[in-house]
């Protein structure tokens, strides 16, 4: 049996001062622990990009029209988005999931059909989804990962998202799960101006106050304020943990989905690598709540899983050093006394 002490010993006796590779050592220890080996591997890295529309988008909380969701899905499938560029650069596969886009798609290669409905309801007036729709989200997310693993040796998975209005959903989920004041959870999303930002704050405050829900119940929170892509992603994250995968967590919305999954099963934190700190204002507080240290802070706030793709080479470096770097003994280098 590979013990944490054995892994740490291998890391410490590489030809370097103790701790000199910093966060890379932490990642190497984490991955070796997940895989229960002294020779870890990263196989078939894959990012699942969940897309869905949000009823709250019709209440003026975004700078972009709702049609952008389905238009961007086509862009992903044609290889023209940022996530496609960065994933191609680092040999990462991208799979796009229609979890609830307000558009009917034909059978397009690399598109996974898992539509719950054509967008959620506006949670300003009613719950975002029905109990049966939430149940279907969880069924779909689990099934997608299980079917994927039947034919793939993938050992590391990332999650991205697309959905006009989904920063509003994520802000309310964050508020419910962390008890951080709602105003601190709300950011400018797609780049709204100050007037629109105040409107967004007012809308989300009204929505939260309108629903008397048990914020300790993650399923009720997701049903009330979630999106189809967020709830499906939450389930997929939980199943990825069950499949013993390394989980790359992207930005604000993906972190909100992870937070929901973490509320259901806190053990998943052991498999999570938080790839970057989004420029969306609530993300740093969400990461602090999880005691998570992101690998990067590049001022990004795009979503799509782009943070996962850009951080992946750092994770690769952690695996390469523990597998390939000489030890003091093998290199005949003197260690300190």
C-alpha positions as CSV (number, residue, x, y, z in Angstrom):
1,X,0.0,0.0,0.0
2,X,1.3,3.5,-1.0
3,X,1.2,5.7,2.1
4,X,1.2,9.5,2.1
5,X,4.6,9.3,3.9
6,X,6.1,7.3,1.0
7,X,4.8,9.8,-1.5
8,X,6.2,12.7,0.5
9,X,9.5,10.9,0.9
10,X,9.8,10.6,-2.9
11,X,9.0,14.3,-3.3
12,X,11.4,15.4,-0.6
13,X,14.4,13.4,-1.9
14,X,14.3,14.8,-5.4
15,X,17.4,16.8,-6.3
16,X,16.2,20.1,-4.8
17,X,15.8,21.8,-1.4
18,X,12.8,20.7,0.7
19,X,9.7,22.4,-0.6
20,X,11.5,24.2,-3.4
21,X,8.9,23.4,-6.0
22,X,6.1,24.8,-3.9
23,X,2.6,24.2,-5.3
24,X,3.9,21.6,-7.8
25,X,4.8,19.4,-4.8
26,X,1.4,19.8,-3.3
27,X,-0.2,18.8,-6.6
28,X,2.1,15.8,-7.0
29,X,1.2,14.6,-3.5
30,X,-2.5,15.1,-4.2
31,X,-2.4,13.2,-7.5
32,X,-0.3,10.3,-6.2
33,X,-2.7,10.1,-3.2
34,X,-5.7,10.0,-5.5
35,X,-4.2,7.3,-7.8
36,X,-2.5,5.4,-4.9
37,X,0.8,5.3,-6.7
38,X,4.3,6.7,-6.7
39,X,4.2,6.9,-10.6
40,X,1.1,9.0,-11.4
41,X,-0.3,9.6,-14.9
42,X,-2.5,12.0,-16.7
43,X,-4.5,10.2,-19.3
44,X,-6.9,11.5,-22.0
45,X,-7.5,14.9,-20.3
46,X,-11.1,16.0,-21.1
47,X,-13.2,19.0,-20.4
48,X,-17.0,18.7,-20.3
49,X,-18.7,22.0,-21.2
50,X,-22.3,22.1,-20.0
51,X,-24.6,24.7,-21.6
52,X,-28.1,25.9,-20.7
53,X,-30.3,28.9,-20.7
54,X,-31.7,30.8,-17.7
55,X,-35.1,32.3,-17.3
56,X,-33.6,35.1,-15.1
57,X,-31.8,36.4,-18.2
58,X,-35.1,37.9,-19.4
59,X,-35.1,40.2,-16.3
60,X,-32.1,42.2,-17.5
61,X,-29.3,40.8,-15.5
62,X,-26.9,40.3,-18.4
63,X,-25.3,42.5,-21.1
64,X,-25.9,39.9,-23.8
65,X,-29.1,38.5,-25.3
66,X,-30.1,34.9,-24.5
67,X,-29.5,33.8,-28.1
68,X,-25.7,34.0,-27.4
69,X,-26.0,30.7,-25.5
70,X,-27.0,28.7,-28.5
71,X,-24.7,30.7,-30.8
72,X,-21.7,29.9,-28.6
73,X,-22.6,26.2,-28.5
74,X,-22.3,26.2,-32.3
75,X,-19.0,28.1,-31.9
76,X,-17.7,25.5,-29.5
77,X,-18.7,22.7,-31.9
78,X,-17.0,24.5,-34.8
79,X,-13.8,24.9,-32.8
80,X,-13.8,28.7,-32.7
81,X,-14.0,29.6,-29.0
82,X,-11.3,30.3,-26.5
83,X,-11.7,26.9,-24.9
84,X,-11.2,25.2,-28.3
85,X,-8.0,27.1,-28.9
86,X,-6.5,26.4,-25.5
87,X,-7.6,22.8,-25.4
88,X,-6.1,22.2,-28.8
89,X,-2.9,23.8,-27.6
90,X,-2.6,21.3,-24.8
91,X,-4.2,18.2,-26.4
92,X,-7.3,18.3,-24.2
93,X,-10.6,16.9,-25.6
94,X,-13.7,19.0,-25.3
95,X,-17.2,17.6,-25.1
96,X,-20.2,19.9,-25.2
97,X,-23.4,19.0,-23.3
98,X,-26.7,20.6,-24.2
99,X,-28.3,20.5,-20.7
100,X,-31.0,23.0,-21.5
101,X,-30.3,25.4,-24.3
102,X,-33.2,27.3,-25.8
103,X,-32.6,25.8,-29.3
104,X,-33.1,22.4,-30.9
105,X,-29.8,21.0,-32.1
106,X,-29.5,18.2,-34.7
107,X,-27.1,15.3,-34.2
108,X,-23.8,17.2,-34.4
109,X,-20.5,15.4,-33.7
110,X,-19.2,16.0,-30.2
111,X,-22.5,17.3,-28.9
112,X,-24.1,15.3,-26.1
113,X,-27.8,15.7,-26.0
114,X,-29.0,15.9,-22.4
115,X,-31.6,18.7,-22.6
116,X,-33.9,19.0,-19.6
117,X,-36.0,21.8,-21.0
118,X,-35.4,24.9,-23.1
119,X,-34.0,26.9,-20.2
120,X,-35.1,27.3,-16.6
121,X,-37.9,29.5,-15.3
122,X,-37.2,32.9,-13.9
123,X,-36.5,32.4,-10.2
124,X,-37.7,36.0,-9.7
125,X,-41.3,34.6,-10.0
126,X,-41.0,30.8,-9.4
127,X,-38.5,28.1,-8.8
128,X,-36.0,27.7,-11.6
129,X,-37.0,24.1,-12.1
130,X,-39.3,21.4,-10.9
131,X,-38.3,18.6,-8.6
132,X,-38.5,16.1,-11.5
133,X,-36.3,18.4,-13.7
134,X,-33.7,18.5,-10.9
135,X,-33.8,14.8,-10.6
136,X,-33.2,14.5,-14.3
137,X,-30.2,16.8,-14.1
138,X,-28.7,14.5,-11.5
139,X,-29.5,11.4,-13.6
140,X,-28.0,12.9,-16.7
141,X,-24.8,14.2,-15.1
142,X,-24.1,10.8,-13.5
143,X,-24.9,8.9,-16.7
144,X,-22.7,11.1,-18.9
145,X,-19.7,10.4,-16.8
146,X,-20.4,6.7,-16.4
147,X,-20.9,6.3,-20.2
148,X,-17.7,8.3,-20.9
149,X,-15.6,6.1,-18.6
150,X,-16.8,2.9,-20.3
151,X,-14.8,3.8,-23.3
152,X,-12.1,6.2,-22.0
153,X,-9.0,5.8,-19.8
154,X,-9.3,9.5,-18.8
155,X,-7.8,10.2,-15.4
156,X,-8.3,14.0,-15.2
157,X,-11.4,15.9,-16.0
158,X,-12.4,19.5,-16.1
159,X,-15.7,21.3,-16.3
160,X,-16.8,24.4,-18.2
161,X,-20.1,26.1,-18.8
162,X,-22.0,28.4,-21.0
163,X,-25.3,30.1,-20.2
164,X,-26.4,33.7,-20.4
165,X,-27.6,34.7,-16.9
166,X,-25.7,32.0,-15.0
167,X,-23.6,34.3,-12.9
168,X,-26.9,35.3,-11.2
169,X,-27.7,31.7,-10.5
170,X,-24.1,31.1,-9.2
171,X,-24.3,34.2,-6.9
172,X,-27.5,33.0,-5.2
173,X,-26.1,29.4,-4.8
174,X,-22.9,30.9,-3.3
175,X,-25.0,33.0,-0.9
176,X,-27.1,30.1,0.2
177,X,-24.2,27.7,0.7
178,X,-21.7,30.1,2.4
179,X,-24.0,32.6,4.1
180,X,-21.7,35.3,2.7
181,X,-23.8,38.5,2.2
182,X,-25.5,38.4,-1.2
183,X,-24.1,41.7,-2.4
184,X,-20.6,40.3,-2.0
185,X,-21.5,37.3,-4.2
186,X,-22.8,39.3,-7.1
187,X,-20.4,40.5,-9.9
188,X,-20.7,42.1,-13.3
189,X,-20.8,38.8,-15.2
190,X,-20.6,39.5,-18.9
191,X,-19.6,43.1,-18.3
192,X,-22.7,45.0,-17.4
193,X,-22.5,48.8,-16.6
194,X,-23.1,50.3,-13.1
195,X,-26.8,50.9,-13.7
196,X,-27.3,47.4,-14.9
197,X,-25.2,46.1,-11.9
198,X,-27.5,47.9,-9.4
199,X,-30.5,46.4,-11.3
200,X,-28.9,42.9,-11.1
201,X,-28.4,43.3,-7.3
202,X,-32.0,44.5,-6.8
203,X,-33.4,41.6,-8.9
204,X,-31.3,38.9,-7.1
205,X,-32.2,40.4,-3.6
206,X,-35.9,40.3,-4.6
207,X,-35.6,36.8,-5.9
208,X,-33.9,35.5,-2.7
209,X,-36.4,37.2,-0.4
210,X,-39.3,35.8,-2.5
211,X,-38.4,32.2,-1.7
212,X,-38.5,30.9,1.8
213,X,-36.2,27.9,1.4
214,X,-34.0,25.7,3.5
215,X,-30.6,26.9,2.5
216,X,-29.1,23.9,4.3
217,X,-30.8,21.6,1.7
218,X,-28.6,21.7,-1.5
219,X,-31.3,20.1,-3.6
220,X,-33.9,22.7,-2.7
221,X,-31.3,25.5,-3.3
222,X,-30.5,24.0,-6.8
223,X,-34.1,23.6,-7.6
224,X,-34.9,27.2,-6.7
225,X,-31.9,29.1,-8.0
226,X,-29.9,26.7,-10.1
227,X,-29.4,26.2,-13.8
228,X,-29.8,23.0,-15.8
229,X,-26.1,23.2,-16.7
230,X,-25.1,23.9,-13.1
231,X,-27.1,21.1,-11.6
232,X,-26.0,18.6,-14.2
233,X,-22.4,19.6,-13.7
234,X,-22.9,19.2,-9.9
235,X,-23.9,15.6,-10.5
236,X,-21.1,15.0,-13.0
237,X,-18.6,16.3,-10.5
238,X,-19.9,13.9,-7.8
239,X,-19.7,11.0,-10.3
240,X,-16.2,12.0,-11.3
241,X,-15.1,11.6,-7.7
242,X,-16.8,8.2,-7.6
243,X,-14.8,7.3,-10.7
244,X,-11.6,8.4,-8.9
245,X,-10.8,11.2,-11.4
246,X,-8.7,14.2,-10.8
247,X,-11.2,17.1,-11.0
248,X,-10.1,20.5,-12.5
249,X,-12.4,23.3,-11.2
250,X,-12.7,26.3,-13.5
251,X,-14.1,29.8,-12.6
252,X,-17.1,31.2,-10.7
253,X,-20.0,29.2,-12.2
254,X,-18.1,25.9,-12.2
255,X,-17.0,26.6,-8.6
256,X,-20.6,27.2,-7.6
257,X,-21.5,23.9,-9.1
258,X,-18.6,22.3,-7.2
259,X,-19.8,24.1,-4.0
260,X,-23.2,22.4,-4.4
261,X,-21.5,19.1,-4.9
262,X,-19.2,19.7,-1.9
263,X,-22.3,20.4,0.2
264,X,-23.6,17.0,-0.8
265,X,-20.3,15.2,-0.4
266,X,-17.4,17.1,1.2
267,X,-14.9,14.3,0.4
268,X,-14.7,15.6,-3.2
269,X,-12.4,18.4,-2.1
270,X,-9.6,15.8,-2.0
271,X,-9.8,15.3,-5.8
272,X,-10.2,19.0,-6.7
273,X,-7.6,21.3,-8.3
274,X,-8.8,24.8,-8.5
275,X,-7.3,26.1,-11.7
276,X,-7.7,29.9,-11.5
277,X,-9.3,32.7,-9.6
278,X,-11.9,34.4,-11.8
279,X,-12.1,38.2,-12.0
280,X,-15.8,37.8,-11.1
281,X,-15.9,39.5,-7.7
282,X,-17.4,36.7,-5.7
283,X,-15.0,34.0,-6.7
284,X,-12.2,34.9,-4.4
285,X,-14.6,34.7,-1.4
286,X,-16.0,31.4,-2.6
287,X,-12.4,30.0,-2.9
288,X,-11.6,31.3,0.6
289,X,-14.7,29.5,1.9
290,X,-13.4,26.3,0.5
291,X,-9.9,27.0,1.7
292,X,-8.8,26.5,-1.9
293,X,-5.7,28.0,-3.4
294,X,-6.1,28.6,-7.2
295,X,-3.1,27.9,-9.4
296,X,-3.5,31.0,-11.5
297,X,-4.9,34.6,-11.3
298,X,-4.8,36.1,-14.8
299,X,-7.8,38.4,-14.5
300,X,-9.9,36.0,-16.6
301,X,-13.7,35.7,-16.4
302,X,-14.7,33.9,-19.5
303,X,-15.9,30.5,-18.2
304,X,-16.1,27.7,-20.8
305,X,-13.4,25.7,-18.8
306,X,-10.7,28.0,-20.1
307,X,-9.0,28.2,-16.7
308,X,-8.8,24.4,-16.7
309,X,-7.1,24.3,-20.1
310,X,-4.6,27.0,-19.3
311,X,-3.7,25.5,-15.9
312,X,-3.3,22.0,-17.2
313,X,0.4,22.3,-18.2
314,X,1.2,23.2,-14.6
315,X,-0.5,20.0,-13.4
316,X,1.5,18.1,-16.1
317,X,4.7,19.6,-14.7
318,X,3.9,18.3,-11.2
319,X,3.5,14.8,-12.6
320,X,6.6,15.0,-14.8
321,X,8.8,16.1,-11.9
322,X,7.8,13.3,-9.6
323,X,8.1,10.7,-12.3
324,X,11.3,11.9,-14.1
325,X,13.4,14.1,-11.8
326,X,16.4,12.4,-10.2
327,X,16.7,11.7,-6.5
328,X,19.8,12.6,-4.5
329,X,20.7,8.9,-4.4
330,X,20.2,8.1,-8.1
331,X,22.0,11.3,-9.3
332,X,24.8,10.9,-6.7
333,X,24.2,14.4,-5.5
334,X,24.9,15.2,-1.9
335,X,21.9,16.1,0.3
336,X,22.1,18.6,3.1
337,X,23.2,17.3,6.4
